[in-house]
């Protein structure tokens, strides 16, 4: 017993003293031998079905998705308050598509974000008020036409996303609790739809029925612990994930790619100037006095984050006082700012790592978001990959908890998402390397700076006094930045001319840092998992990332995201209202969508799908895709062909022009084919032409494979 009258477990003590001893590792869970529980998951009311650790965008999105699917969950967050640091800010197409299903979240983001013309460019300059070395426009005409997606990318700071997500959760009757207002904090079960702030996960213990999660809260001079019983524990608690460490899961990849200092500041004066003179999202600034990358989160409000290269231990974070940060900002701006307000300064380290496992503890401990993978920020893959983790995970958790699937379906989450994380890691590293091409062209090769730093840290330089090490490093950097002087960097100087010409080629050939990757954002595919493979196709073989923008080519191969096409309900042809094929997939229940053409064999397949889905206790919906112009003057519909089943919709293609491809051409299929879509918009199965053999047998095989109900998958 402690002087405060409570017991601290050895695990809690090890965490509080920052040791690396985590007794509840993966091997521990295997030794305990968690027994397999029934599909009905008939647990006591005191056992929370899903406990999410981490109230960032990934954890909050997952809690919304689960709640909409009827799954009880709660969230633990170590911080006492939600961060106001902008952090991630680019939302790609696929994440925006997920947000469209969160009760209009995508529309709210589009209305609230800055106009696209204020952030479509990356600008390279000698100072924010000095010479422009070049600029790259990352938006293309097709990005606005809703041809491949019903929604465009967005530029919106992470803390603002969190704010909107919390409003959505409030509408779902979630409550944010702080330790100060809990009263009987250490007594009674955690209720569903609670977000518990200031709660740190200390240990995880397994029983036959559940996981016992010990969490702590300290406040007002007191420290308390409580045990929360849950069915699944989701680690969405960021790059330093406690859940990952407790599960004994290692990260694999490249560490310490770069150290940086992040400076969050406000200046309406600077925002107004850039808004009118040189609007952009990122500003890469190189001059003889300072180097940095400025992220313009909101030019109208004057909100910025400056990223400064940082070389410890010779450079100490403690030296980055508010005054020093202001001086660096003024050097990069080119003059002083009257209204500068530095809000926050923090160091961070860039890594490129993926967890060796996403699923542990007999498939009951699961990692998502930065807990499972951490990338360089180049390309904005971090938060976006995490959002898509949550989308993949939600319906699988719900299918287990509702008795539709066995626990083995959870392994398909790792089978599907881990290869995507590995690919996105490689792509983000390649994009980061591309960003380094610009300073290298200017005579500032970052690899040389890193090599010099390594020599000082680990070779002869390590024997020198700290002050001398710092002096040598600073002197080398001063000499390096001298390459950026007006004397050298001008068209009349042969060396400067050559460097500026090389810089132009980098921009023209798309070899600098890229913002958008449509082929990867929309075209990623799950080659194995909760899908029915169809043999080797071209999309099975994923090329290594090039680091350059490539157009997305729609496909309906198993594992791909369902292609987008605008359609209109046959029952409402007089209306001009259209919607996306992605809107046909429900976000409120576990439902599989079968898309067919109005032909007899496909109607027979639909009957089989309805019957099999009913046997598997899962909902099915049929979409009958009528060709453009098919209903002109003719009464058509599928009611008689699908009787007695009622859960169907007749829709008609809406072509943007007379030369636009038909739905089946977009999907690279014939109109006698069929597509079965999962609750996360990904194609589970498809047949390009008619099904050979008994449709009922085919559908039983398909649903057994996807839902892992066949004993061969257990």
GIBELQUI-V555840 format. One record per pair of residues at least 24 apart in sequence whose C-alpha atoms are under 6 Angstrom apart, sorted by sequence separation. I is the first residue (numbers start at 0). J is the second residue. If there is no record, write none. Layout:
# GIBELQUI-V555840
I,J  I,J
This chain:
# GIBELQUI-V555840
50,74  274,298  350,374  627,651  622,647  625,650  626,651  627,652  349,375  620,646  621,647  622,648  623,649  624,650  625,651  626,652  592,619  594,621  596,623  620,647  622,649  624,651  270,298  590,618  591,619  592,620  593,621  594,622  595,623  596,624  270,299  590,619  592,621  594,623  270,301  518,549  516,548  518,550  526,558  267,300  517,550  518,551  525,558  267,301  517,551  524,558  266,301  524,559  265,301  265,302  264,303  185,225  263,303  263,304  262,304  112,155  262,305  261,305  261,306  260,306  260,307  259,307  259,308  259,309  374,424  377,427  258,309  375,427  377,430  377,431  357,413  441,498  440,498  92,151  92,152  91,152  90,152  440,502  90,153  89,153  89,154  88,154  88,155  88,156  88,157  87,157  85,156  86,157  85,157  266,338  85,158  266,339  351,424  265,339  596,670  83,158  265,340  264,340  264,341  434,511  264,342  433,511  434,512  595,673  263,342  433,512  594,673  263,343  569,649  594,674  262,343  569,650  593,674  262,344  430,512  568,650  569,651  593,675  261,344  567,650  592,675  261,345  567,651  592,676  260,345  566,651  591,676  260,346  566,652  591,677  259,346  566,653  591,678  607,694  259,347  565,653  590,678  607,695  611,699  589,678  258,348  604,694  608,698  257,348  257,349  256,349  255,349  256,350  255,350  254,350  253,351  252,351  253,352  252,352  251,352  250,352  251,353  250,353  250,354  56,161  249,354  250,355  249,355  415,525  555,666  554,666  415,528  414,528  430,546  79,196  411,528  429,546  73,191  79,197  411,529  426,544  72,191  73,192  75,194  78,197  561,680  71,191  72,192  73,193  74,194  75,195  76,196  77,197  426,546  560,680  561,681  73,194  76,197  77,198  560,681  561,682  76,198  77,199  559,681  75,198  558,681  559,682  558,682  557,682  557,683  557,684  240,370  233,364  238,369  231,363  232,364  233,365  234,366  235,367  237,369  238,370  233,366  235,368  237,370  236,370  235,370  378,514  45,188  530,683  531,684  313,469  121,279  126,284  120,279  121,280  123,282  125,284  120,280  121,281  122,282  123,283  124,284  125,285  117,278  118,279  121,282  125,286  117,279  118,280  34,207  33,207  530,705  529,705  58,235  49,229  48,229  49,230  46,228  47,229  48,230  49,231  50,232  51,233  52,234  53,235  46,229  52,235  53,236  52,236  11,201  287,480  287,481  287,483  286,483  128,332  126,331  127,332  128,333  126,332  126,333  24,245  25,246  23,245  24,246  25,247  24,247  21,245  94,383  89,379  408,707  404,706  407,713  57,385  61,389  65,393  57,386  28,360  40,400  39,402  38,402  38,405  148,563  147,563  93,521  68,587  67,587  68,588
